[in-house]
Amino acid sequence: MTRIEKSIVIKAPVEKVFAFVTDFDNFLKASSPEIKMEILSRDESPQRVGDIVKVKVKIGNQEYEADMETTEFVKNKRHVVQQKGGAFKKVVMTDRFEPTDEGTKWTSIMEYELPYSLLGKLIDKLKASKEIEKGSDYYVKKTKELIEKE
């Protein structure tokens, strides 16, 4: 499984960073322009373990739907979402939050596995991991920008 980890300090209290990052609407706002996402359905109650957001994702000419389930939700500390059906063999997105003197250290971790075993691993090495890494960089920087200008 490929792992991409990004950490950044955001000049805001941990409560504000956690609330922003765990709101799926903000994930859409901060995602790379090359990735088009649309929420098809979701639970409307306050977020908790077991919540599922169904999304349509378009990257280049590839389009797919996925169910993303919240599997861990520890307020102001940790948030984990896993793909429960979609184009990837496996996707786990983990966010960790730590208060610092400057605000909040936010660590965003994406772990994924492409389908098709050996062919998927080759495609990942040649192209996918670079694109996903680029998208992760954009997401972390854009999230920081959006939170700090609020």
C-alpha positions in Angstrom: 0.0 0.0 0.0 1.3 3.5 -0.9 1.4 6.1 1.9 1.5 9.8 1.5 2.0 11.9 4.7 1.9 15.7 4.9 2.2 17.9 8.0 1.7 21.6 8.3 1.2 24.1 11.1 -2.0 26.2 10.8 -2.3 29.5 12.8 -5.6 28.6 14.4 -6.8 26.7 17.4 -7.1 22.9 17.1 -11.0 23.1 17.4 -11.2 25.3 14.4 -8.8 23.2 12.3 -10.6 19.9 13.3 -14.0 21.4 12.5 -12.8 22.6 9.1 -11.0 19.4 8.0 -13.7 17.0 9.1 -16.4 18.9 7.1 -16.6 17.1 3.8 -17.8 20.3 2.0 -14.4 21.9 3.0 -12.6 18.8 1.6 -14.2 19.6 -1.8 -13.3 23.3 -1.5 -9.6 22.5 -0.8 -9.1 19.7 -3.3 -7.0 20.2 -6.3 -8.7 21.7 -9.4 -7.8 18.6 -11.4 -10.1 16.6 -9.2 -13.8 17.2 -9.6 -16.0 15.8 -6.8 -19.7 15.9 -6.1 -21.5 14.6 -3.0 -24.3 12.3 -4.1 -25.6 11.5 -0.6 -24.5 11.7 3.1 -25.8 11.5 6.6 -27.1 14.9 7.8 -26.5 14.4 11.5 -23.4 15.6 13.3 -20.5 13.5 12.1 -19.8 10.2 13.9 -18.3 6.8 13.4 -20.3 4.9 10.8 -21.3 8.0 8.7 -21.1 7.4 4.9 -20.6 10.0 2.2 -21.3 8.8 -1.3 -19.2 10.8 -3.8 -18.7 11.0 -7.6 -15.1 11.6 -8.5 -13.7 12.7 -11.8 -9.9 12.8 -12.4 -9.0 13.5 -16.0 -11.2 11.2 -18.1 -11.7 8.7 -15.3 -14.9 8.9 -13.4 -16.1 6.7 -10.5 -18.3 6.6 -7.4 -17.2 5.7 -3.9 -18.7 5.4 -0.5 -16.4 7.0 2.2 -17.1 5.8 5.8 -16.0 7.5 8.9 -14.3 4.8 10.9 -12.7 6.9 13.7 -13.7 10.2 15.1 -11.9 11.5 18.2 -12.8 15.2 18.5 -9.9 17.6 18.0 -7.4 14.6 17.9 -8.0 12.1 15.1 -10.3 11.5 12.1 -10.2 8.4 9.8 -12.3 7.8 6.7 -12.1 4.6 4.6 -13.4 3.8 1.1 -16.1 1.2 1.2 -16.5 0.6 -2.5 -15.0 2.5 -5.4 -12.3 2.4 -8.0 -9.3 1.8 -5.6 -8.7 -1.5 -4.0 -8.2 0.4 -0.7 -8.2 4.0 0.5 -7.7 5.2 4.1 -7.5 8.9 4.9 -6.3 9.8 8.4 -6.1 13.3 9.9 -4.2 13.9 13.2 -4.3 17.2 15.1 -1.9 18.5 17.8 -2.0 21.9 19.5 1.3 23.9 19.2 2.5 27.3 20.4 1.8 28.6 16.8 -1.7 27.0 16.5 -2.3 23.5 15.3 -0.1 20.9 13.7 -2.2 19.0 11.2 -1.0 15.7 9.7 -2.9 14.4 6.7 -2.1 10.8 5.7 -3.5 9.0 2.6 -2.9 5.3 2.2 -4.2 3.6 -0.9 -3.8 0.6 -3.1 -4.8 0.5 -6.8 -6.6 -2.5 -8.2 -5.1 -5.1 -10.5 -2.2 -6.1 -8.2 1.0 -6.1 -10.2 -0.3 -3.9 -13.0 -1.7 -1.5 -10.4 1.6 -1.3 -8.6 3.4 -0.5 -11.9 0.8 2.2 -12.8 1.2 3.6 -9.3 5.0 3.9 -9.6 4.8 5.4 -13.1 2.0 7.9 -12.7 -0.6 7.6 -10.0 1.6 8.2 -6.9 3.0 11.4 -8.5 -0.5 12.8 -9.2 -1.8 11.8 -5.8 1.2 13.4 -4.1 0.7 16.6 -6.1 -3.0 16.6 -5.1 -2.1 16.1 -1.4 0.3 19.0 -1.5 -2.3 21.2 -3.0 -5.0 20.1 -0.5 -2.8 20.7 2.6 -1.7 24.2 1.5 -5.2 25.2 0.3 -6.7 24.0 3.6 -4.2 26.1 5.6 -4.9 29.2 3.4 -8.7 28.8 3.8 -8.6 28.4 7.6 -6.1 31.2 8.2 -8.1 33.7 6.1 -11.3 33.0 8.0 
